[in-house]
Amino acid sequence: MSTLTSRAGRFTLGILMLTLSALAVVVASIPTPSRAADPVTVLTSGFEDGTVQGWARRGTVETVAVSTAAAHGGTSSLLTTGRTAAWNGPSKDLLATVTKGTRYTYSVWARAAAAPGRCRCG
């Protein structure tokens, strides 16, 4: 008599099938790691339209303006002049752009003109 046709064989096969079914349910209930979402750009400033695009000075003496003297891409950039302190520079209010509790990654291309006698190289 074949193993699968005997009573003990059918019982063993039934237990094996129940075990595999239970294992499939357990595997299906394990959460799979989610793939990180593709980054979403919430702000880009290229200054190619000739405006400062909402950027303003942080202090009271410096000036921010569009310049074509140097650019990372395209022909325009934002130039800050008249700084009297290290914290003087461009700023942009992002309160209406970002959401509280959300993690953001910032990417900035910046170029600083060397100040004579102030380089701390090395």
MMTF fields as JSON, N, C-alpha, C and O atoms, coordinates in Angstrom:
{
  "mmtfVersion": "1.0.0",
  "mmtfProducer": "UNKNOWN",
  "numBonds": 487,
  "numAtoms": 488,
  "numGroups": 122,
  "numChains": 1,
  "numModels": 1,
  "chainsPerModel": [1],
  "groupsPerChain": [122],
  "chainIdList": ["A"],
  "bondAtomList": [4, 2, 8, 6, 12, 10, 16, 14, 20, 18, 24, 22, 28, 26, 32, 30, 36, 34, 40, 38, 44, 42, 48, 46, 52, 50, 56, 54, 60, 58, 64, 62, 68, 66, 72, 70, 76, 74, 80, 78, 84, 82, 88, 86, 92, 90, 96, 94, 100, 98, 104, 102, 108, 106, 112, 110, 116, 114, 120, 118, 124, 122, 128, 126, 132, 130, 136, 134, 140, 138, 144, 142, 148, 146, 152, 150, 156, 154, 160, 158, 164, 162, 168, 166, 172, 170, 176, 174, 180, 178, 184, 182, 188, 186, 192, 190, 196, 194, 200, 198, 204, 202, 208, 206, 212, 210, 216, 214, 220, 218, 224, 222, 228, 226, 232, 230, 236, 234, 240, 238, 244, 242, 248, 246, 252, 250, 256, 254, 260, 258, 264, 262, 268, 266, 272, 270, 276, 274, 280, 278, 284, 282, 288, 286, 292, 290, 296, 294, 300, 298, 304, 302, 308, 306, 312, 310, 316, 314, 320, 318, 324, 322, 328, 326, 332, 330, 336, 334, 340, 338, 344, 342, 348, 346, 352, 350, 356, 354, 360, 358, 364, 362, 368, 366, 372, 370, 376, 374, 380, 378, 384, 382, 388, 386, 392, 390, 396, 394, 400, 398, 404, 402, 408, 406, 412, 410, 416, 414, 420, 418, 424, 422, 428, 426, 432, 430, 436, 434, 440, 438, 444, 442, 448, 446, 452, 450, 456, 454, 460, 458, 464, 462, 468, 466, 472, 470, 476, 474, 480, 478, 484, 482],
  "bondOrderList": [1, 1, 1, 1, 1, 1, 1, 1, 1, 1, 1, 1, 1, 1, 1, 1, 1, 1, 1, 1, 1, 1, 1, 1, 1, 1, 1, 1, 1, 1, 1, 1, 1, 1, 1, 1, 1, 1, 1, 1, 1, 1, 1, 1, 1, 1, 1, 1, 1, 1, 1, 1, 1, 1, 1, 1, 1, 1, 1, 1, 1, 1, 1, 1, 1, 1, 1, 1, 1, 1, 1, 1, 1, 1, 1, 1, 1, 1, 1, 1, 1, 1, 1, 1, 1, 1, 1, 1, 1, 1, 1, 1, 1, 1, 1, 1, 1, 1, 1, 1, 1, 1, 1, 1, 1, 1, 1, 1, 1, 1, 1, 1, 1, 1, 1, 1, 1, 1, 1, 1, 1],
  "groupList": [{"groupName": "MET", "atomNameList": ["N", "CA", "C", "O"], "elementList": ["N", "C", "C", "O"], "formalChargeList": [0, 0, 0, 0], "bondAtomList": [1, 0, 2, 1, 3, 2], "bondOrderList": [1, 1, 2], "singleLetterCode": "M", "chemCompType": "L-PEPTIDE LINKING"}, {"groupName": "SER", "atomNameList": ["N", "CA", "C", "O"], "elementList": ["N", "C", "C", "O"], "formalChargeList": [0, 0, 0, 0], "bondAtomList": [1, 0, 2, 1, 3, 2], "bondOrderList": [1, 1, 2], "singleLetterCode": "S", "chemCompType": "L-PEPTIDE LINKING"}, {"groupName": "THR", "atomNameList": ["N", "CA", "C", "O"], "elementList": ["N", "C", "C", "O"], "formalChargeList": [0, 0, 0, 0], "bondAtomList": [1, 0, 2, 1, 3, 2], "bondOrderList": [1, 1, 2], "singleLetterCode": "T", "chemCompType": "L-PEPTIDE LINKING"}, {"groupName": "LEU", "atomNameList": ["N", "CA", "C", "O"], "elementList": ["N", "C", "C", "O"], "formalChargeList": [0, 0, 0, 0], "bondAtomList": [1, 0, 2, 1, 3, 2], "bondOrderList": [1, 1, 2], "singleLetterCode": "L", "chemCompType": "L-PEPTIDE LINKING"}, {"groupName": "ARG", "atomNameList": ["N", "CA", "C", "O"], "elementList": ["N", "C", "C", "O"], "formalChargeList": [0, 0, 0, 0], "bondAtomList": [1, 0, 2, 1, 3, 2], "bondOrderList": [1, 1, 2], "singleLetterCode": "R", "chemCompType": "L-PEPTIDE LINKING"}, {"groupName": "ALA", "atomNameList": ["N", "CA", "C", "O"], "elementList": ["N", "C", "C", "O"], "formalChargeList": [0, 0, 0, 0], "bondAtomList": [1, 0, 2, 1, 3, 2], "bondOrderList": [1, 1, 2], "singleLetterCode": "A", "chemCompType": "L-PEPTIDE LINKING"}, {"groupName": "GLY", "atomNameList": ["N", "CA", "C", "O"], "elementList": ["N", "C", "C", "O"], "formalChargeList": [0, 0, 0, 0], "bondAtomList": [1, 0, 2, 1, 3, 2], "bondOrderList": [1, 1, 2], "singleLetterCode": "G", "chemCompType": "PEPTIDE LINKING"}, {"groupName": "PHE", "atomNameList": ["N", "CA", "C", "O"], "elementList": ["N", "C", "C", "O"], "formalChargeList": [0, 0, 0, 0], "bondAtomList": [1, 0, 2, 1, 3, 2], "bondOrderList": [1, 1, 2], "singleLetterCode": "F", "chemCompType": "L-PEPTIDE LINKING"}, {"groupName": "ILE", "atomNameList": ["N", "CA", "C", "O"], "elementList": ["N", "C", "C", "O"], "formalChargeList": [0, 0, 0, 0], "bondAtomList": [1, 0, 2, 1, 3, 2], "bondOrderList": [1, 1, 2], "singleLetterCode": "I", "chemCompType": "L-PEPTIDE LINKING"}, {"groupName": "VAL", "atomNameList": ["N", "CA", "C", "O"], "elementList": ["N", "C", "C", "O"], "formalChargeList": [0, 0, 0, 0], "bondAtomList": [1, 0, 2, 1, 3, 2], "bondOrderList": [1, 1, 2], "singleLetterCode": "V", "chemCompType": "L-PEPTIDE LINKING"}, {"groupName": "PRO", "atomNameList": ["N", "CA", "C", "O"], "elementList": ["N", "C", "C", "O"], "formalChargeList": [0, 0, 0, 0], "bondAtomList": [1, 0, 2, 1, 3, 2], "bondOrderList": [1, 1, 2], "singleLetterCode": "P", "chemCompType": "L-PEPTIDE LINKING"}, {"groupName": "ASP", "atomNameList": ["N", "CA", "C", "O"], "elementList": ["N", "C", "C", "O"], "formalChargeList": [0, 0, 0, 0], "bondAtomList": [1, 0, 2, 1, 3, 2], "bondOrderList": [1, 1, 2], "singleLetterCode": "D", "chemCompType": "L-PEPTIDE LINKING"}, {"groupName": "GLU", "atomNameList": ["N", "CA", "C", "O"], "elementList": ["N", "C", "C", "O"], "formalChargeList": [0, 0, 0, 0], "bondAtomList": [1, 0, 2, 1, 3, 2], "bondOrderList": [1, 1, 2], "singleLetterCode": "E", "chemCompType": "L-PEPTIDE LINKING"}, {"groupName": "GLN", "atomNameList": ["N", "CA", "C", "O"], "elementList": ["N", "C", "C", "O"], "formalChargeList": [0, 0, 0, 0], "bondAtomList": [1, 0, 2, 1, 3, 2], "bondOrderList": [1, 1, 2], "singleLetterCode": "Q", "chemCompType": "L-PEPTIDE LINKING"}, {"groupName": "TRP", "atomNameList": ["N", "CA", "C", "O"], "elementList": ["N", "C", "C", "O"], "formalChargeList": [0, 0, 0, 0], "bondAtomList": [1, 0, 2, 1, 3, 2], "bondOrderList": [1, 1, 2], "singleLetterCode": "W", "chemCompType": "L-PEPTIDE LINKING"}, {"groupName": "HIS", "atomNameList": ["N", "CA", "C", "O"], "elementList": ["N", "C", "C", "O"], "formalChargeList": [0, 0, 0, 0], "bondAtomList": [1, 0, 2, 1, 3, 2], "bondOrderList": [1, 1, 2], "singleLetterCode": "H", "chemCompType": "L-PEPTIDE LINKING"}, {"groupName": "ASN", "atomNameList": ["N", "CA", "C", "O"], "elementList": ["N", "C", "C", "O"], "formalChargeList": [0, 0, 0, 0], "bondAtomList": [1, 0, 2, 1, 3, 2], "bondOrderList": [1, 1, 2], "singleLetterCode": "N", "chemCompType": "L-PEPTIDE LINKING"}, {"groupName": "LYS", "atomNameList": ["N", "CA", "C", "O"], "elementList": ["N", "C", "C", "O"], "formalChargeList": [0, 0, 0, 0], "bondAtomList": [1, 0, 2, 1, 3, 2], "bondOrderList": [1, 1, 2], "singleLetterCode": "K", "chemCompType": "L-PEPTIDE LINKING"}, {"groupName": "TYR", "atomNameList": ["N", "CA", "C", "O"], "elementList": ["N", "C", "C", "O"], "formalChargeList": [0, 0, 0, 0], "bondAtomList": [1, 0, 2, 1, 3, 2], "bondOrderList": [1, 1, 2], "singleLetterCode": "Y", "chemCompType": "L-PEPTIDE LINKING"}, {"groupName": "CYS", "atomNameList": ["N", "CA", "C", "O"], "elementList": ["N", "C", "C", "O"], "formalChargeList": [0, 0, 0, 0], "bondAtomList": [1, 0, 2, 1, 3, 2], "bondOrderList": [1, 1, 2], "singleLetterCode": "C", "chemCompType": "L-PEPTIDE LINKING"}],
  "groupTypeList": [0, 1, 2, 3, 2, 1, 4, 5, 6, 4, 7, 2, 3, 6, 8, 3, 0, 3, 2, 3, 1, 5, 3, 5, 9, 9, 9, 5, 1, 8, 10, 2, 10, 1, 4, 5, 5, 11, 10, 9, 2, 9, 3, 2, 1, 6, 7, 12, 11, 6, 2, 9, 13, 6, 14, 5, 4, 4, 6, 2, 9, 12, 2, 9, 5, 9, 1, 2, 5, 5, 5, 15, 6, 6, 2, 1, 1, 3, 3, 2, 2, 6, 4, 2, 5, 5, 14, 16, 6, 10, 1, 17, 11, 3, 3, 5, 2, 9, 2, 17, 6, 2, 4, 18, 2, 18, 1, 9, 14, 5, 4, 5, 5, 5, 5, 10, 6, 4, 19, 4, 19, 6],
  "groupIdList": [1, 2, 3, 4, 5, 6, 7, 8, 9, 10, 11, 12, 13, 14, 15, 16, 17, 18, 19, 20, 21, 22, 23, 24, 25, 26, 27, 28, 29, 30, 31, 32, 33, 34, 35, 36, 37, 38, 39, 40, 41, 42, 43, 44, 45, 46, 47, 48, 49, 50, 51, 52, 53, 54, 55, 56, 57, 58, 59, 60, 61, 62, 63, 64, 65, 66, 67, 68, 69, 70, 71, 72, 73, 74, 75, 76, 77, 78, 79, 80, 81, 82, 83, 84, 85, 86, 87, 88, 89, 90, 91, 92, 93, 94, 95, 96, 97, 98, 99, 100, 101, 102, 103, 104, 105, 106, 107, 108, 109, 110, 111, 112, 113, 114, 115, 116, 117, 118, 119, 120, 121, 122],
  "secStructList": [7, 7, 6, 6, 6, 1, 2, 2, 2, 2, 2, 2, 2, 2, 2, 2, 2, 2, 2, 2, 2, 2, 2, 2, 2, 2, 2, 2, 2, 1, 7, 7, 7, 7, 7, 7, 7, 7, 7, 7, 7, 7, 7, 7, 7, 7, 7, 6, 6, 1, 1, 7, 6, 6, 7, 3, 3, 1, 1, 1, 1, 7, 3, 3, 3, 3, 3, 1, 1, 7, 7, 1, 1, 1, 1, 7, 3, 3, 3, 3, 3, 7, 7, 7, 1, 6, 6, 7, 1, 3, 3, 7, 7, 7, 6, 6, 6, 1, 7, 6, 6, 7, 7, 7, 7, 7, 7, 7, 7, 7, 7, 7, 7, 7, 7, 6, 6, 7, 7, 7, 7, 7],
  "xCoordList": [0.843, 0.0, 0.89, 1.86, 0.573, 1.363, 1.207, 0.179, 2.252, 2.256, 1.157, 0.53, 0.901, -0.094, -1.52, -2.443, -1.709, -3.055, -3.381, -4.546, -2.385, -2.666, -3.219, -3.033, -3.897, -4.486, -3.411, -3.592, -2.323, -1.221, -0.577, -0.176, -0.48, 0.11, -0.753, -0.243, -2.077, -2.991, -2.968, -3.027, -2.881, -2.812, -1.537, -1.579, -0.416, 0.866, 0.805, 1.282, 0.223, 0.093, -0.809, -0.517, -1.89, -2.788, -2.09, -2.244, -1.316, -0.559, 0.448, 0.607, 1.126, 2.111, 1.431, 1.969, 0.263, -0.46, -0.913, -0.809, -1.417, -1.819, -0.619, -0.726, 0.511, 1.726, 2.166, 2.51, 2.157, 2.544, 1.564, 1.976, 0.283, -0.715, -0.501, -0.569, -0.244, 0.003, 1.268, 1.318, 2.292, 3.541, 3.304, 3.877, 2.473, 2.173, 1.46, 1.715, 0.566, -0.13, 0.856, 0.788, 1.781, 2.782, 3.68, 3.948, 4.144, 5.014, 4.268, 4.846, 3.0, 2.222, 1.995, 1.79, 2.028, 1.764, 3.02, 2.923, 4.196, 5.429, 5.502, 5.445, 5.628, 5.683, 6.96, 8.043, 6.811, 7.979, 8.517, 7.745, 9.837, 10.39, 9.938, 10.003, 9.487, 9.025, 10.21, 11.18, 10.121, 11.153, 11.017, 9.913, 12.148, 12.115, 11.457, 11.714, 10.62, 9.932, 10.943, 11.937, 10.674, 11.525, 11.441, 10.373, 12.568, 12.535, 11.589, 11.461, 10.937, 10.034, 10.652, 10.954, 10.841, 11.417, 10.325, 9.294, 10.563, 9.565, 9.991, 9.168, 11.254, 11.719, 12.957, 13.89, 12.962, 14.132, 14.271, 13.306, 15.471, 15.743, 16.907, 18.015, 16.675, 17.723, 18.044, 19.092, 17.161, 17.334, 17.441, 17.839, 17.089, 17.146, 16.064, 16.149, 15.05, 13.994, 14.367, 13.582, 15.572, 16.035, 15.532, 15.789, 14.808, 14.323, 15.006, 15.596, 14.923, 15.516, 14.613, 14.99, 13.443, 12.519, 12.201, 12.141, 12.003, 11.608, 12.75, 12.51, 13.972, 15.121, 15.335, 15.13, 15.747, 15.947, 17.207, 17.783, 17.611, 18.793, 18.411, 17.271, 19.374, 19.141, 19.428, 18.78, 20.385, 20.764, 20.135, 19.114, 20.759, 20.204, 21.086, 20.684, 22.29, 23.201, 23.511, 23.837, 23.416, 23.792, 22.685, 21.547, 23.058, 22.136, 22.141, 23.2, 20.974, 20.886, 20.304, 19.318, 20.931, 20.487, 20.886, 21.796, 20.217, 20.556, 21.804, 21.951, 22.695, 23.948, 24.2, 23.754, 24.906, 25.326, 26.848, 27.417, 27.504, 28.96, 29.424, 30.478, 28.66, 28.992, 27.686, 26.714, 27.673, 26.47, 26.864, 27.85, 26.096, 26.343, 25.814, 26.483, 24.627, 24.009, 23.228, 22.708, 23.136, 22.464, 23.386, 24.608, 22.788, 23.6, 23.462, 24.176, 22.557, 22.292, 22.521, 22.516, 22.723, 22.873, 22.429, 22.123, 22.399, 22.052, 23.35, 24.148, 23.561, 24.784, 24.462, 23.536, 25.238, 25.104, 26.318, 27.455, 26.079, 27.175, 26.927, 25.808, 27.982, 27.852, 27.756, 27.299, 28.175, 28.115, 29.079, 30.214, 28.636, 29.509, 29.698, 30.5, 28.976, 29.097, 28.944, 28.326, 29.509, 29.482, 28.061, 27.827, 27.118, 25.747, 24.936, 23.837, 25.447, 24.754, 24.727, 25.73, 23.607, 23.5, 22.051, 21.166, 21.801, 20.435, 19.62, 20.16, 18.32, 17.402, 16.089, 15.782, 15.328, 14.022, 13.073, 13.402, 11.913, 10.89, 10.225, 9.619, 10.341, 9.781, 8.576, 8.13, 8.044, 6.931, 5.715, 5.01, 5.459, 4.308, 4.659, 3.777, 5.924, 6.376, 6.533, 6.244, 6.991, 7.257, 6.16, 5.37, 6.123, 5.114, 5.78, 6.773, 5.247, 5.77, 5.739, 4.749, 6.831, 6.911, 7.421, 7.586, 7.671, 8.184, 9.682, 10.159, 10.426, 11.882, 12.214, 11.697, 13.072, 13.487, 15.001, 15.728, 15.461, 16.879, 17.09, 16.355, 18.092, 18.37, 19.642, 20.6, 19.644, 20.815, 21.023, 20.108, 22.224, 22.517, 23.847, 24.818, 23.877, 25.145, 25.504, 24.743, 26.658, 27.081, 28.523, 29.329, 28.825, 30.182, 30.503, 29.736, 31.626, 32.038, 33.304, 34.251, 33.293, 34.486, 35.487, 35.11, 36.733, 37.764, 38.028, 38.179, 38.079, 38.405, 39.907, 40.451, 40.605, 42.051, 42.476, 41.946, 43.44, 43.994, 43.112, 43.47, 41.982, 41.08, 40.938, 40.114, 41.697, 41.568, 42.17, 43.341, 41.39, 41.884, 41.958, 41.114, 42.959, 43.114, 43.943, 44.903, 43.557, 44.362, 43.954, 44.541],
  "yCoordList": [-1.167, 0.0, 1.233, 1.304, 2.169, 3.39, 4.24, 4.191, 5.03, 5.871, 6.909, 7.179, 7.499, 8.554, 8.017, 8.763, 6.75, 6.203, 5.582, 5.306, 5.358, 4.823, 5.912, 7.101, 5.496, 6.446, 7.304, 8.514, 6.716, 7.452, 8.424, 9.526, 8.008, 8.872, 10.091, 11.202, 9.878, 11.003, 11.952, 13.17, 11.387, 12.213, 13.062, 14.255, 12.45, 13.168, 14.253, 15.367, 13.935, 14.921, 16.076, 17.233, 15.783, 16.827, 17.746, 18.966, 17.159, 17.969, 18.847, 20.024, 18.274, 19.04, 20.216, 21.323, 19.989, 21.055, 22.139, 23.327, 21.744, 22.73, 23.541, 24.751, 22.885, 23.577, 24.586, 25.719, 24.183, 25.093, 26.26, 27.393, 25.993, 27.069, 28.044, 29.258, 27.52, 28.387, 29.203, 30.385, 28.565, 29.276, 30.382, 31.464, 30.134, 31.154, 32.342, 33.486, 32.087, 33.179, 33.985, 35.214, 33.308, 34.003, 34.856, 36.014, 34.293, 35.045, 36.234, 37.313, 36.063, 37.157, 38.271, 39.421, 37.951, 38.977, 39.726, 40.715, 39.274, 39.983, 41.235, 41.145, 42.416, 43.634, 43.674, 43.34, 44.081, 44.207, 45.624, 46.578, 45.767, 47.118, 47.939, 47.482, 49.138, 49.979, 50.668, 51.031, 50.838, 51.539, 53.014, 53.556, 53.66, 55.103, 55.802, 55.479, 56.746, 57.499, 58.338, 58.809, 58.509, 59.37, 60.783, 61.227, 61.49, 62.857, 63.752, 63.642, 64.627, 65.604, 66.977, 67.35, 67.723, 69.057, 70.025, 70.137, 70.736, 71.702, 73.138, 74.05, 73.352, 74.698, 74.616, 73.87, 75.371, 75.509, 76.985, 77.643, 77.486, 78.878, 78.885, 78.49, 79.326, 79.383, 80.807, 81.056, 81.734, 83.167, 83.516, 84.627, 82.579, 82.84, 83.811, 84.356, 84.036, 84.981, 86.423, 87.344, 86.615, 87.972, 88.524, 89.684, 87.698, 88.167, 87.385, 86.332, 87.904, 87.225, 86.103, 85.405, 85.927, 84.829, 84.675, 83.563, 85.794, 85.761, 85.707, 85.725, 85.642, 85.658, 87.087, 88.038, 87.237, 88.562, 88.529, 87.467, 89.668, 89.722, 89.332, 89.525, 88.783, 88.414, 89.583, 89.734, 90.393, 91.523, 92.813, 92.806, 93.918, 95.229, 95.988, 97.038, 95.478, 96.243, 95.579, 96.27, 94.264, 93.598, 93.734, 94.088, 93.443, 93.526, 92.182, 91.582, 91.713, 90.517, 90.938, 91.673, 90.46, 90.818, 89.712, 88.932, 89.647, 88.687, 89.18, 90.371, 88.251, 88.574, 87.592, 86.446, 88.037, 87.142, 86.979, 86.443, 87.441, 87.346, 85.896, 85.527, 85.084, 83.667, 82.902, 83.435, 81.656, 80.837, 79.37, 78.965, 78.58, 77.133, 76.459, 75.617, 76.838, 76.337, 77.491, 78.324, 77.559, 78.705, 79.906, 79.769, 81.092, 82.306, 83.211, 84.209, 82.891, 83.797, 83.135, 81.911, 83.983, 83.529, 84.654, 85.759, 84.357, 85.365, 85.857, 85.058, 87.149, 87.746, 88.545, 89.355, 88.306, 89.067, 89.969, 89.502, 91.26, 92.218, 93.039, 93.091, 93.676, 94.568, 93.866, 94.469, 92.602, 91.878, 92.492, 92.823, 92.642, 93.153, 92.123, 92.339, 91.016, 89.945, 88.6, 88.518, 87.557, 86.241, 85.734, 85.003, 86.099, 85.599, 86.388, 85.967, 87.511, 88.273, 87.447, 86.838, 87.428, 86.676, 86.528, 87.109, 85.761, 85.598, 84.662, 83.749, 84.908, 84.04, 83.954, 84.796, 82.923, 82.755, 82.139, 81.134, 82.727, 82.224, 81.01, 81.122, 79.847, 78.614, 78.113, 76.986, 78.919, 78.462, 78.027, 77.102, 78.663, 78.293, 77.157, 76.632, 76.781, 75.769, 74.395, 73.383, 74.349, 73.078, 72.751, 73.617, 71.499, 71.029, 70.605, 69.879, 71.047, 70.69, 69.177, 68.526, 68.622, 67.19, 66.385, 65.17, 67.02, 66.342, 66.568, 67.683, 65.517, 65.625, 66.05, 65.487, 67.039, 67.549, 67.452, 67.493, 67.324, 67.371, 68.611, 68.86, 69.379, 70.61, 70.451, 69.821, 71.014, 71.008, 72.43, 73.047, 72.942, 74.333, 74.382, 73.742, 75.135, 75.434, 76.856, 77.789, 77.019, 78.348, 78.584, 77.655, 79.814, 80.226, 81.444, 82.406, 81.401, 82.529, 83.147, 82.449, 84.467, 85.175, 85.168, 85.389, 84.922, 84.885, 86.305, 87.241, 86.444, 87.736, 87.776, 86.868, 88.81, 88.884, 88.801, 89.511, 87.922, 87.817, 87.05, 86.931, 86.532, 85.826, 84.336, 83.661, 83.829, 82.422, 81.537, 81.689, 80.624, 79.638, 78.311, 77.433, 78.188, 76.999, 75.953, 76.282, 74.698, 73.589, 73.191, 72.277],
  "zCoordList": [0.0, 0.0, 0.0, 0.754, -0.815, -0.933, 0.318, 0.993, 0.621, 1.817, 1.768, 2.793, 0.618, 0.498, 0.57, 0.897, 0.272, 0.321, 1.663, 1.948, 2.485, 3.816, 4.706, 4.447, 5.752, 6.688, 7.354, 7.489, 7.761, 8.401, 7.413, 7.788, 6.154, 5.127, 4.854, 4.71, 4.784, 4.563, 5.757, 5.592, 6.964, 8.177, 8.162, 8.464, 7.812, 7.745, 6.679, 6.897, 5.536, 4.461, 4.901, 4.595, 5.608, 6.107, 7.095, 7.032, 8.016, 8.997, 8.264, 8.589, 7.276, 6.5, 5.789, 5.784, 5.194, 4.487, 5.464, 5.156, 6.643, 7.653, 8.131, 8.333, 8.309, 8.745, 7.698, 8.032, 6.435, 5.354, 5.247, 4.999, 5.43, 5.379, 6.53, 6.336, 7.727, 8.879, 8.671, 9.011, 8.108, 7.831, 6.812, 6.938, 5.809, 4.805, 5.445, 5.07, 6.408, 7.096, 7.925, 7.938, 8.625, 9.436, 8.547, 8.865, 7.44, 6.527, 5.947, 5.811, 5.604, 5.029, 6.042, 5.653, 7.339, 8.34, 8.771, 9.498, 8.339, 8.67, 7.805, 6.579, 8.442, 7.636, 6.807, 7.287, 5.577, 4.714, 4.82, 4.911, 4.81, 4.891, 3.694, 2.552, 3.964, 2.866, 2.216, 2.882, 0.942, 0.188, 0.472, 0.506, 0.675, 0.922, -0.256, -1.416, 0.058, -0.994, -1.769, -1.217, -3.026, -3.83, -3.274, -2.852, -3.273, -2.734, -3.51, -4.73, -2.79, -3.386, -3.176, -2.043, -4.233, -4.135, -3.717, -4.379, -2.594, -2.131, -2.419, -2.339, -2.75, -3.062, -3.94, -3.642, -5.002, -5.856, -6.191, -6.579, -6.039, -6.412, -7.378, -7.016, -8.592, -9.597, -10.021, -10.617, -9.72, -9.979, -11.456, -11.806, -12.32, -13.762, -14.214, -15.315, -13.387, -13.767, -13.417, -13.644, -12.862, -12.55, -11.227, -10.905, -10.446, -9.143, -8.023, -8.263, -6.804, -5.65, -5.117, -4.176, -5.703, -5.422, -3.93, -3.406, -3.273, -1.868, -0.877, 0.331, -1.344, -0.444, 0.037, -0.717, 1.289, 1.881, 2.751, 2.987, 3.207, 4.076, 5.5, 5.921, 6.237, 7.634, 8.567, 9.602, 8.203, 9.052, 8.566, 7.878, 8.933, 8.56, 7.587, 7.085, 7.308, 6.455, 5.112, 4.146, 5.041, 3.801, 2.752, 3.06, 1.512, 0.389, -0.336, -0.523, -0.741, -1.586, -2.925, -2.99, -3.99, -5.339, -6.301, -6.018, -7.414, -8.462, -9.174, -9.446, -9.47, -10.136, -11.27, -11.217, -12.283, -13.359, -13.356, -14.307, -12.292, -12.196, -12.034, -12.551, -11.334, -11.14, -10.956, -10.421, -11.401, -11.252, -11.205, -11.819, -10.48, -10.429, -11.692, -12.291, -12.076, -13.3, -13.891, -13.148, -15.169, -15.779, -15.769, -15.842, -15.678, -15.756, -14.543, -14.446, -13.608, -12.488, -11.145, -11.021, -10.133, -8.757, -7.834, -8.281, -6.547, -5.551, -4.928, -4.439, -4.944, -4.412, -3.155, -3.142, -2.097, -0.863, -0.733, -0.805, -0.541, -0.364, 0.896, 1.407, 1.388, 2.54, 3.878, 4.849, 3.966, 5.232, 6.238, 5.894, 7.461, 8.526, 9.641, 10.549, 9.584, 10.567, 9.854, 8.792, 10.445, 9.818, 9.584, 8.622, 10.429, 10.276, 9.249, 8.89, 8.772, 7.728, 6.448, 6.075, 5.794, 4.55, 4.144, 4.773, 3.105, 2.62, 3.515, 4.14, 3.561, 4.302, 3.54, 2.697, 3.853, 3.2, 4.213, 4.845, 4.37, 5.27, 4.625, 3.56, 5.273, 4.726, 5.513, 5.298, 6.414, 7.249, 6.438, 6.842, 5.323, 4.491, 3.524, 2.844, 3.459, 2.504, 3.137, 2.499, 4.387, 5.048, 6.059, 6.433, 6.492, 7.427, 8.728, 8.709, 9.845, 11.156, 11.327, 10.994, 11.847, 12.086, 10.906, 11.02, 9.789, 8.606, 8.521, 8.736, 8.207, 8.078, 6.651, 5.687, 6.533, 5.226, 5.089, 6.081, 3.87, 3.549, 2.706, 1.75, 3.063, 2.343, 1.538, 1.986, 0.369, -0.491, -0.988, -1.535, -0.796, -1.161, -1.89, -1.485, -2.95, -3.61, -3.225, -3.484, -2.608, -2.162, -2.572, -2.636, -2.844, -3.194, -2.349, -2.315, -1.675, -0.848, -1.431, -1.794, -1.511, -1.949, -0.797, 0.354, -1.096, -0.064, 0.445, -0.34, 1.742, 2.357, 2.576, 3.204, 2.073, 2.204, 3.676, 4.531, 3.951, 5.295, 6.273, 7.445, 5.835, 6.752, 6.447, 7.065, 5.537, 5.169, 6.24, 6.589, 6.757, 7.715, 6.983, 7.163, 6.174, 5.333, 6.073, 6.769, 5.911, 6.464, 7.761, 8.34]
}
